C-alpha cells in the first residue's frame, strides 16, 4: 500500500472479524507473529509495519503519530475491512489513540498494550531528540544498546528470546528510527480523549515493565469507561512477545465477552 509516497508493508492473514496489530518502537510487525498464528483461524489479522520501520521506506523529518494513523486508515480503506478492533503496543498505542482521534467511526474495539496517553515531559522529549542525534551519528545500535535490556522482564534468561528481540530491533533503518523518535517527542497529550471512548477497551501490561510502568496502564483503564485491565506476571515491556500464550488467552476471552468475536453486521 502506498500513502503519500510511502510504501507500507503489512501482513493480512485469515478470515473473520478484523483485528489490527500495531507494533512498538523500534520494532516491526514480526513481533506479533505468535498472535497472528494463534488468531488467524478465527479472525482476519492485519499487522502493518509503521511508517519508516520494518520493511518500509523512511523519509526525512519527524514521523508523527497522526501520519501513521492516516497511513493505517488508507490501508484499511484499501483492504475494505470495515470497522476494526485496534491493538496497539507502546508506540503502536500512541498511533492507536491518534487513530481514535481522527477516525473514530472505524473502531469496534480497542486494546492498549504497555502504552500511555500522556505526552512526553520536556525532559523525556529532549532525551528522544538527543537519541535521534546519536542514531544519526552512530547508527541504530545506539537505540538497541539503550532499549534492549529494558524490553523483557529483568530476570528473563531465555537466550533465544533475547536474541530474537535484538534481531527485531537491529534491522531497523536509521532514518526510520530517527523519524519515530522525533514524532514521539512531539506527540500531543491524549488524556482528554480517554473519557470519550465509547467502544469496548482492554488495557494490558506486564507486571515487570520498566519502560512504561504498570501504573500508566492503571491510569488508562481508570480513565476509560468500562475498560478492563490485565496485568500479566513475569512479563516486561514486550508482554505479548514474552508471554504469548497468556496474552492470547486474555485477548480471546475479552473479544468473546465484549461480543467482538463475531462479524460486524454494519460492515
KEKOLRO-434678 format. One record per residue (C-alpha): residue number from 0; chain; z, x, y. Coordinates in steps of 0.02 Angstrom, whole numbers, plus 50000, padded with zeros to 5 digits. Layout:
N
{pt NUM,A,{Z,X,Y}};
...
REM end
This chain:
267
{pt 0,A,{50000,50000,50000}};
{pt 1,A,{49961,50061,50175}};
{pt 2,A,{50063,50015,50329}};
{pt 3,A,{50016,50090,50498}};
{pt 4,A,{49926,50236,50414}};
{pt 5,A,{50073,50269,50297}};
{pt 6,A,{50034,50264,50112}};
{pt 7,A,{50179,50189,50014}};
{pt 8,A,{50204,50215,49828}};
{pt 9,A,{50301,50090,49725}};
{pt 10,A,{50345,50028,49551}};
{pt 11,A,{50307,49847,49507}};
{pt 12,A,{50362,49802,49330}};
{pt 13,A,{50399,49644,49232}};
{pt 14,A,{50385,49460,49271}};
{pt 15,A,{50506,49333,49339}};
{pt 16,A,{50613,49315,49495}};
{pt 17,A,{50578,49466,49607}};
{pt 18,A,{50712,49599,49631}};
{pt 19,A,{50676,49735,49759}};
{pt 20,A,{50770,49901,49747}};
{pt 21,A,{50783,50016,49899}};
{pt 22,A,{50842,50194,49865}};
{pt 23,A,{50958,50302,49968}};
{pt 24,A,{50936,50469,50056}};
{pt 25,A,{50861,50593,50016}};
{pt 26,A,{50806,50513,49853}};
{pt 27,A,{50661,50410,49788}};
{pt 28,A,{50626,50258,49681}};
{pt 29,A,{50654,50353,49518}};
{pt 30,A,{50841,50343,49548}};
{pt 31,A,{50827,50159,49493}};
{pt 32,A,{50742,50193,49326}};
{pt 33,A,{50888,50129,49221}};
{pt 34,A,{50890,49967,49321}};
{pt 35,A,{50702,49946,49306}};
{pt 36,A,{50707,49967,49117}};
{pt 37,A,{50856,49852,49095}};
{pt 38,A,{50791,49710,49205}};
{pt 39,A,{50602,49709,49185}};
{pt 40,A,{50610,49595,49032}};
{pt 41,A,{50682,49453,49137}};
{pt 42,A,{50634,49495,49317}};
{pt 43,A,{50493,49564,49420}};
{pt 44,A,{50567,49729,49477}};
{pt 45,A,{50493,49813,49630}};
{pt 46,A,{50552,49984,49690}};
{pt 47,A,{50460,50069,49834}};
{pt 48,A,{50480,50245,49898}};
{pt 49,A,{50539,50228,50077}};
{pt 50,A,{50429,50295,50216}};
{pt 51,A,{50418,50485,50210}};
{pt 52,A,{50518,50502,50049}};
{pt 53,A,{50472,50512,49865}};
{pt 54,A,{50284,50516,49841}};
{pt 55,A,{50249,50451,50016}};
{pt 56,A,{50173,50539,50165}};
{pt 57,A,{50279,50583,50315}};
{pt 58,A,{50238,50577,50500}};
{pt 59,A,{50322,50671,50642}};
{pt 60,A,{50469,50591,50730}};
{pt 61,A,{50610,50476,50675}};
{pt 62,A,{50586,50357,50529}};
{pt 63,A,{50678,50204,50592}};
{pt 64,A,{50760,50076,50481}};
{pt 65,A,{50655,49943,50569}};
{pt 66,A,{50495,50036,50522}};
{pt 67,A,{50550,50044,50340}};
{pt 68,A,{50590,49858,50343}};
{pt 69,A,{50419,49819,50415}};
{pt 70,A,{50338,49929,50281}};
{pt 71,A,{50431,49829,50148}};
{pt 72,A,{50379,49663,50223}};
{pt 73,A,{50196,49716,50222}};
{pt 74,A,{50213,49769,50040}};
{pt 75,A,{50294,49606,49986}};
{pt 76,A,{50161,49506,50076}};
{pt 77,A,{50026,49603,49984}};
{pt 78,A,{50115,49578,49818}};
{pt 79,A,{50139,49392,49855}};
{pt 80,A,{50319,49397,49796}};
{pt 81,A,{50386,49253,49899}};
{pt 82,A,{50572,49264,49933}};
{pt 83,A,{50663,49409,49850}};
{pt 84,A,{50834,49474,49803}};
{pt 85,A,{50851,49636,49901}};
{pt 86,A,{50959,49777,49830}};
{pt 87,A,{50989,49924,49946}};
{pt 88,A,{51088,50083,49914}};
{pt 89,A,{51157,50188,50058}};
{pt 90,A,{51007,50216,50175}};
{pt 91,A,{50921,50080,50075}};
{pt 92,A,{51064,49967,50129}};
{pt 93,A,{51028,50009,50311}};
{pt 94,A,{50847,49961,50280}};
{pt 95,A,{50901,49802,50192}};
{pt 96,A,{51004,49749,50343}};
{pt 97,A,{50857,49788,50458}};
{pt 98,A,{50751,49679,50344}};
{pt 99,A,{50879,49538,50356}};
{pt 100,A,{50871,49553,50546}};
{pt 101,A,{50681,49546,50553}};
{pt 102,A,{50630,49440,50404}};
{pt 103,A,{50775,49326,50351}};
{pt 104,A,{50655,49195,50283}};
{pt 105,A,{50603,49318,50145}};
{pt 106,A,{50777,49332,50070}};
{pt 107,A,{50852,49241,49919}};
{pt 108,A,{50999,49357,49893}};
{pt 109,A,{51067,49524,49949}};
{pt 110,A,{51153,49667,49858}};
{pt 111,A,{51229,49806,49965}};
{pt 112,A,{51272,49962,49865}};
{pt 113,A,{51379,50104,49935}};
{pt 114,A,{51325,50070,50113}};
{pt 115,A,{51395,50008,50279}};
{pt 116,A,{51347,49901,50428}};
{pt 117,A,{51411,50009,50570}};
{pt 118,A,{51304,50133,50665}};
{pt 119,A,{51341,50319,50665}};
{pt 120,A,{51479,50382,50776}};
{pt 121,A,{51421,50504,50910}};
{pt 122,A,{51488,50646,50802}};
{pt 123,A,{51400,50585,50644}};
{pt 124,A,{51235,50560,50736}};
{pt 125,A,{51247,50735,50808}};
{pt 126,A,{51279,50801,50633}};
{pt 127,A,{51121,50717,50568}};
{pt 128,A,{51018,50791,50710}};
{pt 129,A,{51091,50962,50677}};
{pt 130,A,{51048,50946,50493}};
{pt 131,A,{50870,50895,50540}};
{pt 132,A,{50853,51057,50637}};
{pt 133,A,{50924,51153,50490}};
{pt 134,A,{50798,51074,50371}};
{pt 135,A,{50659,51118,50492}};
{pt 136,A,{50717,51300,50488}};
{pt 137,A,{50772,51319,50307}};
{pt 138,A,{50691,51179,50207}};
{pt 139,A,{50758,51034,50103}};
{pt 140,A,{50880,51145,50009}};
{pt 141,A,{50995,51135,50161}};
{pt 142,A,{51020,50948,50130}};
{pt 143,A,{51033,50971,49942}};
{pt 144,A,{51170,51101,49962}};
{pt 145,A,{51266,50989,50083}};
{pt 146,A,{51250,50823,49991}};
{pt 147,A,{51230,50857,49805}};
{pt 148,A,{51416,50895,49774}};
{pt 149,A,{51461,50726,49851}};
{pt 150,A,{51336,50617,49758}};
{pt 151,A,{51436,50596,49596}};
{pt 152,A,{51620,50573,49560}};
{pt 153,A,{51712,50737,49590}};
{pt 154,A,{51763,50753,49407}};
{pt 155,A,{51587,50723,49338}};
{pt 156,A,{51548,50855,49208}};
{pt 157,A,{51381,50788,49144}};
{pt 158,A,{51265,50937,49167}};
{pt 159,A,{51107,50837,49134}};
{pt 160,A,{51154,50703,49260}};
{pt 161,A,{51195,50835,49390}};
{pt 162,A,{51027,50919,49358}};
{pt 163,A,{50937,50751,49374}};
{pt 164,A,{51019,50718,49542}};
{pt 165,A,{50971,50891,49605}};
{pt 166,A,{50793,50860,49548}};
{pt 167,A,{50781,50692,49636}};
{pt 168,A,{50840,50772,49799}};
{pt 169,A,{50747,50937,49792}};
{pt 170,A,{50574,50857,49777}};
{pt 171,A,{50588,50776,49949}};
{pt 172,A,{50473,50840,50084}};
{pt 173,A,{50550,50922,50239}};
{pt 174,A,{50458,50809,50362}};
{pt 175,A,{50516,50652,50272}};
{pt 176,A,{50696,50712,50263}};
{pt 177,A,{50695,50757,50448}};
{pt 178,A,{50621,50587,50495}};
{pt 179,A,{50751,50494,50392}};
{pt 180,A,{50895,50594,50467}};
{pt 181,A,{50835,50558,50644}};
{pt 182,A,{50806,50375,50604}};
{pt 183,A,{50978,50350,50528}};
{pt 184,A,{51057,50436,50679}};
{pt 185,A,{50982,50307,50797}};
{pt 186,A,{51001,50151,50691}};
{pt 187,A,{51086,50002,50776}};
{pt 188,A,{51251,49926,50726}};
{pt 189,A,{51226,49782,50604}};
{pt 190,A,{51405,49718,50600}};
{pt 191,A,{51367,49562,50703}};
{pt 192,A,{51230,49519,50580}};
{pt 193,A,{51351,49500,50434}};
{pt 194,A,{51428,49336,50490}};
{pt 195,A,{51253,49261,50499}};
{pt 196,A,{51210,49298,50318}};
{pt 197,A,{51181,49135,50227}};
{pt 198,A,{51118,49198,50058}};
{pt 199,A,{51222,49248,49906}};
{pt 200,A,{51282,49426,49931}};
{pt 201,A,{51354,49556,49814}};
{pt 202,A,{51436,49717,49875}};
{pt 203,A,{51454,49860,49750}};
{pt 204,A,{51533,50031,49771}};
{pt 205,A,{51603,50173,49667}};
{pt 206,A,{51790,50198,49672}};
{pt 207,A,{51764,50385,49697}};
{pt 208,A,{51630,50377,49833}};
{pt 209,A,{51672,50506,49967}};
{pt 210,A,{51510,50493,50067}};
{pt 211,A,{51534,50308,50109}};
{pt 212,A,{51710,50266,50051}};
{pt 213,A,{51754,50101,49966}};
{pt 214,A,{51843,50043,50125}};
{pt 215,A,{51671,50020,50204}};
{pt 216,A,{51617,49907,50061}};
{pt 217,A,{51779,49809,50075}};
{pt 218,A,{51742,49782,50260}};
{pt 219,A,{51564,49725,50219}};
{pt 220,A,{51622,49600,50090}};
{pt 221,A,{51760,49536,50204}};
{pt 222,A,{51637,49501,50345}};
{pt 223,A,{51506,49409,50240}};
{pt 224,A,{51537,49229,50194}};
{pt 225,A,{51573,49209,50008}};
{pt 226,A,{51521,49387,49967}};
{pt 227,A,{51578,49460,49802}};
{pt 228,A,{51646,49638,49796}};
{pt 229,A,{51641,49750,49642}};
{pt 230,A,{51719,49924,49641}};
{pt 231,A,{51665,50021,49487}};
{pt 232,A,{51785,50154,49422}};
{pt 233,A,{51731,50331,49380}};
{pt 234,A,{51583,50325,49499}};
{pt 235,A,{51542,50412,49661}};
{pt 236,A,{51406,50377,49789}};
{pt 237,A,{51267,50356,49660}};
{pt 238,A,{51360,50216,49573}};
{pt 239,A,{51207,50132,49492}};
{pt 240,A,{51142,50300,49430}};
{pt 241,A,{51310,50363,49371}};
{pt 242,A,{51371,50203,49287}};
{pt 243,A,{51206,50112,49249}};
{pt 244,A,{51267,50002,49107}};
{pt 245,A,{51416,49936,49205}};
{pt 246,A,{51312,49916,49364}};
{pt 247,A,{51175,49823,49271}};
{pt 248,A,{51303,49708,49190}};
{pt 249,A,{51382,49667,49357}};
{pt 250,A,{51212,49635,49435}};
{pt 251,A,{51152,49523,49293}};
{pt 252,A,{51311,49421,49293}};
{pt 253,A,{51305,49399,49481}};
{pt 254,A,{51123,49346,49476}};
{pt 255,A,{51166,49216,49344}};
{pt 256,A,{51319,49148,49433}};
{pt 257,A,{51230,49144,49602}};
{pt 258,A,{51089,49044,49523}};
{pt 259,A,{50963,49182,49560}};
{pt 260,A,{50910,49214,49381}};
{pt 261,A,{50775,49081,49386}};
{pt 262,A,{50615,49070,49488}};
{pt 263,A,{50620,49016,49669}};
{pt 264,A,{50535,48847,49670}};
{pt 265,A,{50493,48865,49855}};
{pt 266,A,{50376,49010,49816}};
REM end
